[in-house]
């Protein structure tokens, strides 16, 4: 038992990065938001925010409002 515990015990501790940190992220560009909206498919269900993809695709100003 001791052989395997020693064999598989971590010898080096590795710091895990914080994947949810948004400190150093630049804001989304208007073109990134527009591309994401244009890639949505019609006829799909609303998300947790109850906004239908169809509503975003039809709205011409959706990208401007989502950027703020």
HELIX and SHEET records of a PDB file:
HELIX    1   1 UNK A    2  UNK A    8  1                                   7    
HELIX    2   2 UNK A   30  UNK A   38  1                                   9    
HELIX    3   3 UNK A   53  UNK A   58  1                                   6    
HELIX    4   4 UNK A   62  UNK A   67  1                                   6    
END                                                                             
